[in-house]
Amino acid sequence: MSIQSQTHSSSIADVVVAAEKGVIAGLLGWELDNKKDQLRQIRNLKTKETTYAKNRRVTGNLKTSPVYGAVYIMSNSLSTKIENVKSNIKTRKYATFGIMHGLKRHEADLEQQEEYYKKLKSELEVISSGLLLSGGTGYNYTAFLKLLIRMMRVREKVHQIDKDVLSLMGVSRILAK
C-alpha cells in the first residue's frame, strides 16, 4: 500500500511563480488606474466640448463686441479724418495761389493711405457679412483684431500727414478742419 501524502516543496520555482503573480497583480492594478484616469479625461473632454459648442453659437459673438465696435468706430473716424486732411490740403492750395510748398508729397501719401483704407473697408464688409455664420467667437475676434491693427497703422500715417499739412498752413490754419 502506498500512502501518498502531500508534501510541502520549497523549491526555487515557487519563489519565481510568486514573484510573477505579484508583478501581474501590480500591472493589473496599474491598468485599472489608467482606465479610471482615461474615463476622467474623457468626461473632462466632453464638458469642454459642450462649453465650446455653447460659445460657438451666434450669441457667443456678442461677448467680443467691444472689438467689433472699436473697428467700426475706427473706420468711421478714419473716413472723416481723411476727408478733413483732403480739405486742409485744398485750403492750403488756394491760400498759396497754387504754389504748393511740398503738398504734392503729402497729397500722394494721403491718396495711398486712402487706397489702403478702402481695401480695409471692403475687408470689413466681407468679415461683417459672415459674422453670424462664421466659425465662432475666436475666429471673429482674431479677424476683427487683425483688421483693427491694420486700421490703426493707416490712421497713424493719416495723422502724421495731417500734422505735416497743418504745420504748412500758416495763416490759412483758421480755415482748417
Disulfide bonds with the S-S distance in Angstrom:
none
